[in-house]
Amino acid sequence: MGIEYLKRSKPDAEKADEDAKVRTAVEATLKDIEARGDTAVRELANKFDGFDRETYRLSQDEIQAIIAKVSPRDMEDIRFAHDQVVNFAKAQRASMTDIEVETRPGVILGHKNIPVQSVGCYVPGGKFPMVASAHMSVATAKVAGVPRIIACTPPFKGEPNPAVIAAMHLGGADEIYVLGGIQAVGAMAIGTESIEPVHLLVGPGNAFVAEAKRQLYGRVGIDLFAGPTETMVIADDSVDAEMCATDLLGQAEHGYNSPACLITNSRKLAEETLTEIERLLEILPTADTASVSWQDYGDVVLCDTHEEMLQVANDMAYEHVQVMTDRDDWYLENMHSYGALFLGPRTNVANGDKVIGTNHTLPTKKAGRYTGGLWVGKYLKTHSYQKILTDEAAAEIGAYGSRLCMLEGFVGHAEQCNLRVRRYGGRNVPYGVAAECYV
């Protein structure tokens, strides 16, 4: 029978039309921010967030007053999640070492891992205050050693969200702004009269934030394309429909365009999951959002074999992949295109989103085919260097270099090498003539 879709999301053409509208709106908005700076940012903040103040940057006194509103229990939970993310980020950073090797006698090559000098962290929060995103971006940048970390988050119900501000401050943000959407991302990347631009943008966001980052890439670096969240459940009959339905809808509540997909080799599980989703949507408090997302962006794919399930999963390259089968480690070994894996029924995507320690800013829209998610290494630039310590090595490498430059027609390049052959090898090599080889 092969691969069969028991439920399919809206056609790709419709999704492309939506993307085109977003692209046009973002392009115009970024041009406006570049032309009018703080004035444009203020107008956008008033229009989209209904939020106005003399400066959108919070003072240290304001930060402390806002954090004081967080209950002791909530603060304890925020600290716990922060510690988990920081501990894993430190382990990752320790795995990245500077190197220096002598590749030939007298020839030294190496690289250094140098932090980006300034980072802008976007923390979503207009609909749901994404406390965890502050840990994922700000705290990880701090572990990487970034000297200047600024963070933006939109107001929540008309004011800065205390838990988000607490997480940003705890993570080590040097500047905190109450700004959301395109205006936040644009201000951080382009700069305004009051905001110095950054070198790198990180953090998740809605379709408009993701598109803004895409258009700004090149002017600044970005972590990855992290648009509306995606979740995939790969399951066989070793688990039940309640678990599959719960894990699918747990991410569908993010927004109206959050894809969710079940891949299974059990028709019974597929049909029962569809029924269970309808039951849960009757009682889920966020059903208004999740039901639209599931209707327009939900897929159920029935396969004959695990090999087919693996093929579909790799082709779709979703952001979150929950694997609940009798061979979870087989998927770990063979999956190659995804954001993050959640292996076995005891874990789930919400763990990764909020507390377990892995980063939740992950590739979407098939970007998992060429990049992983945000991690401490995204804040580090690996720069190489070289030095030659002996006359013999300078002459030897110079001779090879000279001939290879002439092979390509680069006479000026060749003369750089020839000069070293003359100086350090004692051979008179005329300008524009390849050096003889010193071996």
N, C-alpha and C positions, 0 to 999 in steps of 0.2 A: 504493500500500500504506500510506503514511503512517508513523506512529510505532508501533513494535512492541517489546515488552519480551521479550528472550530470557532474562533472569533478573530476578527481582523480589525485593526485600527483604520482610521480614515486614510484615504489615498495619499501617496507621497506628494502628488501635485498640489493638493490642498495645503499640506504642510509647507510646501515651497512658497506658495502665495503668502502665507502668514509670515514666513521668514523675510520675504521681499518687503513687506510693509514695515516690519521692524527695522530693516536695514536703512530704508529711506528716512524714517523718523530719527534714527540715531545719527545719521550723517548730518542732517540739518541741525540737530541739537549741538553736536560737537563743534560745528562751525560757529555757531552762536556763542558758545563758551569761549572759543579762541578769540573771537572778535570783541566780546564785551566783558569778559572776565567775571569779576564778582557780581556785577549787575545782572548778568545772565543767570548765574548760579542762584542768586537770590530770587529772581522771578520764577525759576524752575522749582525751587524749594517751596515757594508759596503756592504755585500751581498744583504740584503733585502731592506735596506733603502737608500743605496748609500750615507751614511752619516758618516763622520769621523771628529774627533776633539780630542784635547789633553785629555780633560775630558768631559764626557757626562753630568756632572752636571753643571747647569747654576749658575754663580756667581750672587750675589745681584745686581751688576752693570749691568750685562747682562739682568737680569730680568726687571729692571727698564727701560732699553733702549728698550727692546722688547715691554713692556706694552705701552710705549709712542707712538708706532705705531698704537694703537687702537684708532679709531675715538671717539669723545665725545659721539655721539649717540649710537654707539656700546657699549661703556663702561657703559652708562646709562642702556641699556638693560641687560647687563651682571649683573650689580648690582641689578636690579629689580628681575631677576630670582634667583640670589643668596639669596636675602632677602626672597623670597617665600619659598625656600627650607629650609633655616635656621629657619624661623618662625615655619614651620610645624615640623621640627626636634626637636625644643625646646619644643613644645607641647607634642610630643611623649616622650621626655626625662622626662618631668615632670610627665608623667603617670607611670614611673617606680620608685618606692620608695623602700628605704631600710626598712626592717621590723624587729621588735623584739617583741616576744610574750612570756608570761609565760604560758606554756602548762600544767603544774602541779605546785603546790606550791614549789617554789625554783628551778624550771627547766626553764631556759631561752634559747629559740631558736631564731635565726635570720638569715637574709641574707643581704649582701652588694652587690651593683652593682658597680664593679670596672672596669675602662676602660682598654682595651688592651693597652700595653705599646708602641707598634710601629705598624704602618700600612703602607702597600704599596698600593697605589691607581693607577690603570691602567686606562688611559684615551685614548681611541682609536682616531686615527686621520690620518692614512695613506691615506685613500680615502676621508673621510669626517672628518673635525676637530670637534670632539665631545665636544664642549664647555660645554654643559650641564652636561656631565659626571663628570667634575671637581666639580661642585656644589654637585652632588649626592654623591660623595665619599669623597672628601677632606673636604668640609664644614660640612658635617654630622659627620665626625670623630672629627672635631674640637668641635662641639656641645657636643659630647660624652665625651670630655675631654682627648682624646688620646695625650700623651706627645710628641711623635715623629711621624710625618706624612710625608712620602715621596711620590712623584708622578712621574710617567713616562708617556710620550706621544711620539709617533714617529714624525719625522720631516714631515712637510707638504710642498710639492714642494721644498724640499731641505733645509728647515730652520724651526726653531721653530715657531709654529703658534701663533701670538700675542694674539689672543682672548683666546685661550686655556691657555696660560701661565698666562694671566691676571686673568682668573677664578681660576686657581690653587693658585696663590698668594693671591688673595682676600679671598679664602676659608681658607687659613692658612697653606699651605704646608711649611714644614721646609726645605725640599730639593726637587729640581726639576731637573729631568733628561730628556734629549731628547733621549729616547730609546723606541723602539716599539717591539711588537710581543713577541715571546717566550723568546728572550734575555732579555727583560725588566722584565717579570714575573719571569724568572729564576734567574736573578741577585738579584731581591728584596727578593726572598724567600731563595735562597741558600747562597747569599752573595758572594762578590768578594774581591780582595785586596782593592778596593776603595769604595765599597758599603757594609755597615753593614746590615746583614739580618734583616727582620722584623718578627713580630709574626703573622700577619694577612694580607692576600691579598684580595683586593676588586676591583670591577669594571668590566664592560662588555668587550667583545672583540669578535674577530672572532673565528672560530672553533679551531684554533691552540692555541689561548690564553685560551679558555675555557678548552681544553684538558690539557694544561700545569698546570692550576690551579687544575684540577682533580688529576693529577699525583703527585702534590706537597702537596696535602691535607694530613695532618698527620704530616708532617714536619712543616708546618705552618697551621693556620686556613684559611679558605676561606669563603667569604660571601655566595656563592651559585654557582650552575652551570648555568652560564649565557652565552650561546652560541649565534648562529645566531638568530636574532629577529624573533618572531612569532606574527601574528596578526589574530584575529578572529572577524568576524562581525556576531552577532546574530540579525536578523531583520525579521520583518513581513511587511505587506503591509501598515504600518503606515509611512514608509519612501520610498524614491524612489531609483532607480538604480544608479543615479549619485552619491548620498551620499555613497552608499555601495561600488561602484567601487573606488571612491576616497579614502575611508578609507582603502581598501585592498591594493591598489597600493602605498599608502603613506608609508607603511612599507616594501613592496616588493623591493623598491629601495635600501634598506640597502646593499643587497648582492645577489649573485647568488643562495644562498641556504636559503632564508628567507621564511618560510612557511606562507601562507595566506589562510584563510578559511572563506567561507560564509555558515552560517547555517540559513535556512529559512523554513517557512511553506507555502511560496507563490511561485508556479511554475513561475508565471508571473514575479515576482521580480527576481528570479534566472536567468531566461533566459535574461531578460533585463539587468541585471548586467553583464552577460557574454558579451553581445554586447557592453555595455558601456565601459567595460575594454579594449576591442579591439580598440574602438574609442580613449580612453585616451592614449593608448600606441602609437598612431600615433603622439601625440603632446607632450608627457611627455619628458622633456630633459634627464631624467635618464632612459629612456625606454630600453636602451641597457642592463641594469642590471635588471630592474623590469620585463621585458618580459621573460627573462630566468627563473627568480625566480618564476613567475606565471606559466609558462609552466611546470616546473619540480616539484614545491612545492605548487601549488595552488589546493584547493579543493572547490567544491560546493556541499553542502549536503542538500537535500530536505526532509523535515519531514512532517508528518501529523499534529502533535500537538506540543504545547509548551513543554509538558512533554518529548517528544522525542528529541526536540531541546536541552533541559536542559541535558538530558542523554548523548547525543553526545558531548556537550560542556565539561561536567565534565570528560568524558572519555579521550578527547583529551588534556585537561589541558593546554591550550595555555597560552603564556606569557601575551599578551594584549587581552582583550575581550571587544569589543565595543558592547553595548546592545542598540538597537533602536527598541523598541516594544511598545505595548499598556499596558505592565505590567513590566516595568523595575525594580521596587522595588521587584517584585516577584522573579526575577533572583538574585537580591542582597541577598535576604533571602535564596535562595536555591542553589546558586552556591557554591561549596566547593573546587574546584581544579582549580586554575588559578594564574596568576601573579598579575594583577591589573584589576579592572573593570572600564569602562568608560560608564556612564549611561546617555542615552538620546542623541538625535541628536545635542544638543547644545555644547557638549564637544567632544573631540576626543583624539586619542592616542598621537598626536603631542603635545597637551597641557601637558600631563604627561611627555613626553620625554624632554620638553624644559623649562617649565616655571611655571606650576600651583602650584608646591610645593611638590607633592608626588614624591617618588624616582623612577627613571626609570631603575635601575638595578634590574631585575626581573627574576624569574625562567623560564627556557625553558626545552624542551625535557621531559615534564611531571613531572618535579621537583616540580611543584606547588601542587602536591598531598601530599608533606610532608614538604614544606617550603614556606614561603612568600618571599618577596623581601628584598633588602638591606634597612636598616633603622637604626636609631640611636642605637637601641638595639643590633644590630649585633656587635657593637664595645664594648659592655659591657659584662662582665662575672659576673654571679650571684653566689656568694660564700656564703655558709652557715657557721654558727658558733653555738657553744653551750656553756653554762656554767651552773653549778649547785651551788646554793648559800647556801644550808643548809645541815647539816649532815643527816637529815631525808630523804631528796630527794636523796642524794648520796646512802644511804643504800637501799632505795626502788628500784631505777632504777638499781642499781648494782645487786640486788637479781634477778630481772626479766632477766637482761642481762646475768647473770651467767647461769641460767637454759637454756636459749635459745642458748647460746654458746655450752653448753654440749649436747643439742639436736642435734646439727650439728657436734659434735665431736671435737670442737675447745677448747682444754683444756687450752692452753695458753691464748686464748681470755677470757675464763671463769675466769682465775686467775686475770686478770685485774679488772674484776668486783668484785671478792671475796675480793681483797685487800681493796677496798672501803667499802665493807660490814664490814670487820674487823675493819678498821680504824674509820669509821664514824657511824657504827651501833652497835659496841660493841659485835659482834657475831664472834665466832671462827669457821671459815669455812676452813676445810683442803684443801690443794692443790689438784685440780682435782675432787673436789666434788661440785656439784651445791649448791648454797646458797639457804637457805629457803627464802620464800617470806616475805618481810616486807610490810604489807599493813596497 
